[in-house]
Amino acid sequence: MKANTITILLLLMISIPAYSSQTVLDSPLSGSWYPSNPETLKSQIDNYIDNVHEKKLKDVIALILPHAGYTYSGQTAAYGIKEIIGEKYSRVIVLGPSHRSYMKNSICVPKNFNAFKTPLGTTSLDEKFIDKLKKYPEVILNDQTQYNEHSVLMELPLLQIALGQFKLVPIVVGQLDLGTAKKIGDILNSLIDDQTLIIASSDFTHYGQRFSYTPFPLNFQTEAKIKKLDMESVKEIEDINFKGFSKYISKTGITACGSDPILILLAMLPKNTQTFFLNYDTSGRQTGDFKNSVSYVSMAFTGTWDSKSYNKNKTLEIVKAKDDILTKSDKENLLKLARSTLVYYMKNRAMPTPEQLGIKITPGMRQTMGVFVTLHEQGKLRGCIGEIMPKRSLYVAVMHQSINAALRDYRFSQVQTAELPDLEFEISALTPPKPVSSYKDIVIGKDGIIISKNGYSAVYLPQVAPEQGWNLAQTLTHLSRKAGLPSNAWKEGAKFTTFQAIVFNEKRM
């Protein structure tokens, strides 16, 4: 073997991190983002904390912390960290943005790691919690993404100093739309308890050519304008304004790298939350040069996680009926049948046959099942009608209810031909309804619900409550109103029937 070939092989061996076969992630940030010597690192963090003299808050459930090198962001982070020193949390969830991996509408947890290591020691991961997260389609498993992402790892030494023993849930957050951010917030809310601390890791405005963000020219007003940008975003967070914060990000283009983790946090916060702005700084102020400047914010949130708002240890998965009742081919054909039937009917004002539409009816489609057909347009509900009781073949029910959902849902105007290309069809194939002895037997996210009382009744599909972020009490309150009953009618004298659904739509097939 030639000498230069040996050299190349040795270089490759040196450059590949040894995380692939490890169960412990040894942080690659040591010696660059913060000191590698444990005593030096501890002394640095302790000094930052000692500089904070504000009164300590009680019942902190979440923090927003920066994640730049400690030389720049450490002092600001210390304002948040000091609020939790000596507190007891069984679990800390760190939500950090993905700087290097594109993960549309996804979050990432470790696949093989069971602990993270820094110069200050080793912190175990909450493997049971992570295993529950793995069940959701929005969650991907990737150790390399975890190894490469500093936004989560930078918070760990700070937490080790403040808390000592706890279990970590490191989550790298991809690029989320609002619906997914809320859904992930709901998922996390369904799994946490009142001993959980949430950290949203984020730096704020990245100003300058280096960051491709110069909304105003560099001059004597730059510092004030950057601060104005940041403080207006902080105001939306203080108001726990989920949509307002998102709109502000879109309107200004402000380069707050952790905006998606912050959105998840805002979606999670309970109604009793109080917000506290703790500290603000910029690298521009520290260096005296705003040509390229990054902003740092520390915030705290106090309150109590509403552990009774969710069915603990229950997932928010929508598909709970035995999914093997219908094959993938059955589902694809049913969706095609629903759309084709509506298109044909709106053109000819007559019900077609499957043969006219060129769609083969499989044995699975001939099963007798209840069904609902739901239409969405640009993410908004456009119509939803169905039949709960199994009384005819599934394919026949789908054909009729696709027309009804478009033209006979009294809540909406009739669908127009021009809208057809923008419609998204969703089908919920239902199991036979069964009565339950009490509303306490209802499982949110699993059960469709029928309420009956004094001759009034109403129904919700299984997916309604998770999509709206409702707990059981909220769901039954809204369902009572839908039935024309008082809001608290569900508490006494009402009868409940439940069913499950196989839910599939065009977007996810």
C-alpha positions in Angstrom: 0.0 0.0 0.0 1.3 3.4 -0.9 2.3 5.9 1.8 -0.2 8.5 0.7 -3.0 6.0 0.8 -2.1 5.0 4.3 -2.1 8.7 5.3 -5.6 9.3 3.8 -7.0 6.2 5.6 -5.5 7.5 8.9 -7.0 10.9 8.4 -10.4 9.4 7.7 -10.2 7.3 10.9 -9.3 10.4 12.9 -12.1 12.5 11.5 -14.9 10.1 12.1 -16.5 10.6 15.5 -16.8 7.4 17.6 -20.5 7.9 18.3 -21.8 5.2 15.9 -21.0 2.3 18.3 -21.4 4.2 21.6 -24.3 4.4 24.0 -22.8 7.5 25.6 -22.5 10.7 23.5 -19.3 12.5 24.5 -20.0 16.1 23.6 -17.9 17.4 20.7 -18.3 21.0 22.0 -15.8 20.6 24.8 -12.7 22.7 24.3 -14.3 24.9 21.7 -17.7 26.2 22.7 -16.8 25.9 26.4 -13.7 24.8 28.3 -12.7 21.1 28.4 -11.3 21.3 31.9 -14.1 20.5 34.3 -12.8 22.9 37.0 -12.4 25.8 34.6 -15.9 25.1 33.1 -17.5 24.9 36.5 -15.8 28.1 37.6 -16.9 29.9 34.4 -20.6 28.9 34.9 -20.5 29.7 38.7 -19.1 33.2 38.0 -22.0 33.8 35.6 -24.5 32.7 38.2 -22.9 34.8 40.9 -23.4 37.9 38.8 -27.2 37.4 38.9 -28.8 39.0 41.9 -32.5 38.9 41.0 -35.0 37.3 43.3 -35.6 33.6 42.6 -38.9 32.6 41.1 -41.1 29.7 42.3 -42.6 26.8 40.3 -40.6 27.3 37.1 -41.8 24.9 34.5 -39.9 26.2 31.4 -37.1 28.4 30.3 -35.9 30.0 27.1 -32.1 30.0 27.0 -29.5 31.0 24.4 -27.0 28.4 23.0 -24.0 30.3 21.6 -20.5 29.8 23.1 -20.5 30.6 26.8 -18.2 33.6 26.3 -21.0 35.3 24.5 -24.3 33.8 25.8 -23.3 32.3 29.2 -24.1 35.4 31.3 -27.6 35.7 29.7 -28.2 32.0 30.1 -27.3 32.3 33.8 -30.3 34.5 34.5 -32.5 31.5 33.6 -30.3 28.8 35.1 -30.2 30.6 38.5 -34.0 30.3 38.7 -33.8 26.5 38.9 -30.7 25.9 41.1 -31.4 23.2 43.6 -34.9 22.4 42.3 -35.9 18.8 41.7 -37.0 17.8 38.2 -37.2 14.2 37.3 -36.9 15.1 33.6 -35.6 17.9 31.5 -36.7 18.2 27.9 -34.4 20.4 25.8 -35.9 21.5 22.5 -33.1 22.8 20.2 -33.4 23.9 16.6 -31.7 21.9 13.8 -28.9 24.0 12.3 -27.4 21.3 10.0 -30.2 18.8 9.2 -33.3 19.6 7.1 -36.2 17.8 8.9 -39.5 19.1 7.5 -42.3 18.8 10.1 -40.2 16.4 12.2 -38.3 16.2 15.5 -35.3 14.0 16.2 -34.4 11.9 19.2 -31.4 9.6 19.7 -31.5 6.1 18.3 -28.8 4.3 20.4 -27.5 6.8 22.9 -28.6 6.3 26.5 -26.5 9.1 28.1 -24.8 12.4 27.2 -21.4 13.3 28.6 -19.7 16.7 29.2 -16.6 17.6 31.2 -18.9 17.9 34.2 -20.1 14.3 34.1 -22.6 12.0 32.4 -26.4 12.5 32.4 -28.7 9.6 31.6 -31.4 9.9 29.0 -35.0 9.3 29.9 -35.3 6.2 27.7 -38.8 5.3 28.7 -40.0 8.7 27.7 -38.1 8.6 24.4 -39.5 5.2 23.6 -43.0 6.7 23.9 -42.0 9.5 21.5 -40.7 7.0 19.0 -44.2 5.8 18.2 -45.2 9.0 16.5 -44.6 9.6 12.7 -43.3 13.1 13.4 -40.4 11.6 15.4 -37.2 10.4 13.6 -34.3 8.5 15.2 -30.8 9.7 14.2 -27.7 9.7 16.4 -25.6 11.8 13.9 -28.1 14.6 14.0 -27.9 14.6 17.8 -24.1 14.6 17.7 -23.8 17.4 15.2 -26.4 19.8 16.9 -25.0 22.2 19.4 -28.3 23.9 20.3 -29.2 21.0 22.7 -25.8 20.1 23.9 -24.9 23.6 25.0 -27.6 23.6 27.6 -26.4 20.4 29.3 -23.4 21.8 31.4 -25.6 24.6 32.6 -28.3 22.1 33.7 -25.7 19.8 35.3 -24.5 22.7 37.5 -28.0 23.8 38.4 -29.7 20.5 39.0 -27.2 17.7 39.5 -29.2 14.5 38.9 -32.0 14.4 36.4 -32.9 12.6 33.2 -32.5 14.3 29.8 -34.8 14.2 26.8 -32.8 15.8 23.9 -35.0 16.8 21.0 -33.6 18.4 17.8 -36.5 20.3 16.2 -36.8 20.5 12.4 -38.6 23.0 10.3 -42.3 23.0 11.4 -45.5 24.4 10.2 -48.0 25.7 12.8 -50.1 22.6 12.8 -47.2 20.3 13.4 -45.7 22.6 16.1 -49.0 22.4 17.9 -49.3 18.6 17.4 -45.8 18.1 18.8 -46.7 20.3 21.8 -49.8 18.2 22.4 -47.8 15.0 22.2 -45.3 16.2 24.7 -48.1 17.4 26.9 -49.7 14.0 26.9 -46.4 12.4 28.2 -45.0 14.9 30.8 -45.7 15.2 34.5 -45.4 18.0 37.1 -41.7 17.1 37.6 -40.8 18.1 34.0 -38.8 21.1 33.0 -38.9 22.3 29.3 -36.0 24.2 27.8 -36.5 26.0 24.5 -33.0 26.7 23.2 -32.8 29.7 21.0 -30.7 32.6 20.0 -32.6 35.6 18.6 -31.8 38.1 15.8 -28.7 37.2 13.7 -27.9 40.6 12.1 -25.3 41.1 9.3 -24.1 39.9 5.9 -22.7 36.8 7.6 -26.3 35.8 8.4 -27.9 37.1 5.2 -30.1 39.4 7.3 -29.8 43.1 7.0 -33.3 44.6 7.3 -31.7 48.0 8.0 -28.3 49.5 7.2 -25.4 49.5 9.7 -25.3 52.8 11.4 -25.5 54.5 14.8 -29.2 53.2 15.1 -28.5 49.6 14.4 -28.2 48.5 18.1 -31.5 50.1 19.0 -33.3 48.7 15.9 -32.0 45.2 16.6 -33.3 45.4 20.2 -36.7 46.6 19.0 -36.9 43.6 16.7 -36.1 41.3 19.6 -38.3 42.9 22.2 -41.3 42.8 20.0 -40.8 39.1 19.5 -40.4 38.8 23.3 -43.7 40.6 23.8 -45.5 37.9 21.7 -43.9 35.2 23.9 -44.8 37.1 27.1 -48.4 37.1 25.9 -48.1 33.3 25.1 -49.4 34.3 21.6 -48.7 31.1 19.5 -50.1 32.5 16.3 -48.9 36.1 17.0 -45.3 34.9 17.5 -45.4 32.9 14.2 -46.9 35.9 12.3 -44.2 38.2 13.7 -41.4 35.8 12.6 -43.0 35.7 9.1 -43.6 39.5 8.9 -40.1 40.6 10.0 -38.0 37.6 8.8 -36.3 37.9 12.2 -33.6 35.2 12.3 -34.4 33.7 15.7 -33.0 30.2 15.1 -35.1 28.6 17.8 -38.5 29.9 16.7 -39.8 26.4 16.2 -38.8 25.1 19.7 -40.4 28.3 21.1 -43.6 27.6 19.1 -43.8 24.1 20.6 -43.3 25.6 24.1 -46.0 28.2 23.5 -48.4 25.4 22.4 -47.7 23.5 25.6 -47.9 26.1 28.3 -50.9 25.7 30.6 -53.5 28.4 31.3 -52.0 29.3 34.7 -48.6 30.2 33.2 -46.9 33.5 34.1 -44.0 34.7 32.0 -40.9 36.5 33.1 -38.4 38.3 30.9 -35.0 37.9 32.6 -32.1 39.2 30.5 -31.1 40.4 27.1 -27.7 41.0 25.4 -26.0 40.9 22.0 -22.6 39.9 20.8 -22.5 43.3 19.1 -22.7 45.1 22.4 -20.0 42.9 23.9 -17.6 43.3 21.0 -18.5 46.9 20.1 -19.1 45.8 16.5 -22.6 45.4 15.1 -21.5 44.4 11.6 -22.4 40.9 12.6 -24.4 40.5 15.8 -26.4 37.8 17.5 -29.0 38.5 20.2 -29.5 36.4 23.4 -32.6 36.2 25.6 -33.4 34.5 28.8 -37.0 34.0 29.9 -38.8 31.9 32.6 -42.3 30.5 32.8 -43.9 29.6 36.1 -47.1 27.6 36.8 -48.1 23.9 37.0 -48.2 21.4 34.2 -51.9 20.3 34.0 -51.2 16.6 34.4 -55.0 15.9 34.5 -55.6 17.5 31.2 -54.4 14.5 29.3 -54.9 10.7 29.5 -51.5 9.8 30.8 -49.7 6.9 29.1 -52.3 7.2 26.3 -51.0 8.1 22.9 -52.6 10.7 20.6 -52.6 8.4 17.7 -55.7 8.8 15.6 -55.8 5.3 13.9 -56.9 3.0 16.6 -59.1 0.5 14.9 -57.4 -2.6 13.5 -55.7 -1.1 10.5 -55.3 -4.5 8.7 -59.0 -4.4 8.1 -58.2 -2.3 5.0 -55.1 -2.8 2.8 -53.2 0.1 1.4 -54.8 -0.7 -2.0 -58.2 -0.5 -0.4 -57.5 2.9 1.1 -56.1 4.3 -2.1 -59.1 3.1 -4.1 -61.5 4.5 -1.6 -59.9 7.9 -1.7 -59.9 7.8 -5.5 -63.5 6.7 -5.4 -64.5 9.6 -3.1 -62.9 12.2 -5.3 -64.0 10.8 -8.6 -67.6 10.4 -7.4 -67.8 14.0 -6.4 -66.2 15.3 -9.6 -68.6 13.2 -11.7 -71.6 14.2 -9.7 -70.9 17.9 -9.9 -70.5 17.7 -13.6 -73.4 15.4 -14.4 -75.7 15.7 -11.3 -76.0 12.0 -11.2 -74.5 9.2 -9.1 -71.9 7.2 -11.1 -71.1 3.5 -10.8 -67.6 2.4 -9.9 -67.4 0.9 -13.4 -68.0 4.3 -14.9 -65.2 5.7 -12.8 -62.8 2.9 -13.7 -62.3 1.9 -10.1 -62.2 -1.8 -9.1 -64.1 -2.7 -5.9 -62.0 -5.0 -3.8 -63.3 -7.4 -1.1 -62.1 -5.0 1.7 -64.2 -2.2 0.2 -67.3 -4.3 0.3 -67.2 -4.6 4.1 -70.2 -3.2 6.0 -68.8 -0.3 7.9 -69.8 3.2 9.1 -67.9 6.0 7.5 -67.3 9.8 7.5 -65.8 11.7 4.6 -64.0 14.9 5.6 -62.9 17.7 3.2 -60.2 20.2 3.9 -59.2 23.2 1.7 -55.9 24.9 2.4 -55.7 23.3 5.8 -59.3 24.4 6.9 -62.3 22.2 7.3 -64.6 22.4 4.3 -67.2 19.7 5.0 -67.7 16.5 7.0 -70.7 14.2 6.9 -71.0 10.5 7.5 -73.0 7.6 8.9 -72.0 6.0 12.2 -74.0 2.7 12.0 -72.7 0.0 9.7 -75.6 -0.5 7.2 -74.1 -0.8 3.7 -70.9 -1.6 1.9 -68.1 0.8 2.7 -67.5 1.8 -0.9 -71.2 2.7 -1.3 -71.2 4.8 1.9 -68.0 6.6 0.7 -69.6 7.5 -2.6 -72.7 9.0 -1.0 -71.0 10.7 1.9 -68.4 12.4 -0.4 -71.3 14.2 -2.1 -72.9 15.0 1.2 -69.8 16.4 2.7 -69.3 18.7 -0.3 -72.9 19.8 -0.9 -75.0 19.1 2.1 -73.0 20.1 5.2 -75.2 23.0 6.4 -72.3 24.6 8.2 -70.6 25.5 4.9 -71.6 26.9 1.5 -71.6 24.2 -1.3 -68.3 23.3 -2.8 -67.8 24.9 -6.2 -66.2 23.1 -9.2 -63.3 25.5 -9.1 -62.4 24.3 -5.6 -62.1 20.7 -6.5 -58.3 20.7 -7.2 -57.7 22.3 -3.8 -59.7 19.8 -1.8 -58.1 17.2 0.4 -60.2 14.1 1.0 -60.0 12.2 4.3 -62.0 9.0 5.1 -62.7 7.6 8.5 -63.9 4.0 8.4 -65.7 3.2 11.6 -66.0 0.2 13.9 -69.5 -0.6 15.2 -70.5 1.7 18.1 -70.6 0.3 21.6 -72.1 1.9 24.8 -69.8 2.7 27.7 -70.9 2.9 31.3 -69.3 6.2 32.0 -67.6 9.1 30.3 -64.5 8.1 32.3 -64.1 5.1 30.1 -63.5 7.3 27.0 -60.0 7.6 25.7 -59.1 10.8 23.9 -57.5 10.2 20.5 -58.8 6.6 20.4 -62.5 6.9 20.7 -65.1 8.6 18.6 -67.9 9.8 20.9 -71.6 10.0 20.7 -73.5 11.8 23.5 -77.2 11.4 24.0 -79.4 13.1 26.6 -83.0 14.2 26.7 -83.5 13.4 23.0 -80.5 15.4 21.9 -77.3 13.9 20.5 -74.1 14.7 18.7 -70.9 13.0 17.6 -67.2 13.7 17.3 -64.7 11.6 15.3 -61.6 10.2 17.2 -59.4 12.8 15.5 -61.3 15.9 16.5 -60.0 16.2 20.1 -56.3 15.7 19.3 -56.5 18.1 16.3 -58.1 20.8 18.6 -55.8 20.1 21.5 -58.7 19.3 23.9 -58.6 17.1 26.9 -61.6 14.9 27.9 -63.5 17.6 29.8 -63.0 20.1 27.1 -64.1 17.6 24.4 -67.3 16.7 26.3 -68.1 20.3 26.9 -67.9 21.1 23.2 -69.8 18.0 22.3 -72.6 18.9 24.7 -72.8 22.3 23.0 -72.9 20.7 19.6 -75.8 18.6 20.7 -77.7 21.7 21.8 -77.3 20.9 25.5 -75.8 23.0 28.3 -72.0 22.9 28.5 -72.0 20.7 31.6 -74.7 18.3 30.4 -72.1 15.5 30.1 -71.5 15.4 33.8 -74.8 13.8 34.8 -77.5 11.8 33.0 -75.9 11.6 29.6 -75.3 8.4 27.8 -72.1 7.7 25.8 -71.3 5.5 22.9 -67.9 5.0 21.4 -66.3 3.7 18.3 -62.9 3.6 16.7 -61.7 4.7 13.2 -59.2 3.9 10.6 -58.3 7.4 9.3 -56.5 7.9 6.0 -56.3 10.8 3.6 -54.8 11.8 0.3 -52.0 13.8 1.8 -50.5 10.9 3.8 -51.0 8.0 1.3 
